[in-house]
């Protein structure tokens, strides 16, 4: 196909594909086994102070599909500086240092927004997602007209093992891919009503939230909820990846990113319907794995450092006033949280509850969705 999608792929999504991977350098250590890479660091709780939950609880019933998150004071971030815990150095430093934060109570969607729910929004409003809109010359003045096609980014396994230092090997820009057609125009969501909606960008998620009378969570609200009132755990369910030998989230097992490399040991190869694993202590499903979730904060690599240096408990932080990513300074980014079905011990363990992702605000992919919150 003539270099038909190069410009859109390069300009619209080049930085985004690093959503979870952040320009990491692959080493032979990344070939270590899951057992080796899932050992809990001995200092994992050393910098965390106790979570103090608010006592207030609403007397009225929670909105349908939502649960009450009490809020309170907690230690936010992580002291694990290595991706996969033991292989790729330094890539989680944007989630350090650990710092104290307070958030008010709020309601949160118990699941990621599903195809069924998003379809109701689209039918009620006529909304057209960014992936369904043809890019314009104004947006991409150097692109050829024939390269300006609707579409989105889709994970594409490689035929054989590859060096993991180039994420472009397993992603493609797929013309016609959108929330209704997650793998491209030949695919659909029939029978997948309970799956998380994907191929939504930040403004799509924000538009849905506004229509639903909700909003996107702040990063602090998201992490407080994900921790479930627990202090300093590595995962939303504890410090053991597989308690009693059972996976607690939809992530990637096997050799990443080769064709048929995902063994599906957790029960699923690829994206899964919601509510397939036990909820966390607050009743939230899929708060780790399955799909990344947009939050409202701008992404800034040094935001946590600035909060920690204040020496105070930050109350209801709304994120930095501007985005800042020195590895990709021209792209406007907001934070992603939770990891996805592509997170693996070989390359991306962002299902660790204190870690962060990032995404250019108008770029979509088939492993990114969202959930909403509502203030009391």
TABELUR-V12718 format. One record per backbone hydrogen bond with DSSP energy under -0.5 kcal/mol. CO is the residue of the C=O (numbers start at 0). NH is the residue of the N-H. Records with the same first field share a line. If there is no record, write none. Layout:
CO=NH + NH
This chain:
0=3
1=3
2=5
4=8
5=9
6=10
7=11 + 12
8=12 + 13
9=13
12=16
14=17
15=18
16=19
17=21
18=357
20=23
23=25
26=29
27=30
28=31
32=36
33=37
35=38
40=43
42=45 + 46
44=47
50=52
51=72
62=65
64=109
66=107
67=69
68=105
70=53
71=102
72=51
73=75 + 100
75=98
78=80
80=89 + 91
81=84
82=86 + 87
83=85
86=88
87=82 + 90
89=92
91=94
92=95
94=77
98=75
99=313
100=73
101=315
102=71
104=375
105=68
106=373
107=66
109=284
112=196
113=117
114=118
115=119
116=120
117=121
118=122
119=123
120=124
121=125
128=131
129=132
130=150
135=139
139=142
143=146 + 147
144=147
146=148
149=175
151=173
152=365
153=171
157=258
162=165
165=168
166=169
169=155
171=153 + 173
172=174
173=151 + 176
174=184
177=180
180=177 + 183
183=182 + 186
188=191
191=194
192=115
193=273
194=114
200=204
201=205
202=206
203=207
204=208
205=209
206=210
207=211
208=213
209=212
214=372
216=295
217=221
218=222
219=223
220=224
221=225
222=226
223=227 + 228
224=227
226=229
229=231
233=352
234=237
237=234
238=240
239=242
240=247
241=244
242=245
248=250
249=289
250=252
252=262
253=255
254=257
256=157
257=260
260=254 + 262
263=266
267=269
271=195
279=282
283=279
287=249
288=290
289=340
291=368
292=336
296=334
297=299 + 319
298=323
299=302
301=305
302=306
303=307
304=308
305=309
306=309 + 311
307=310
311=313
313=101 + 315
323=300
324=327
325=328
327=330
330=332
331=360
332=298
333=358
334=294
335=356
336=292
337=288
339=342
342=251
343=346 + 347
347=343
348=351
351=354
356=335
358=333
359=362
360=201 + 202
363=152
364=198 + 367
366=291
367=198 + 199
368=293
369=112
370=216
371=108
372=214
373=106
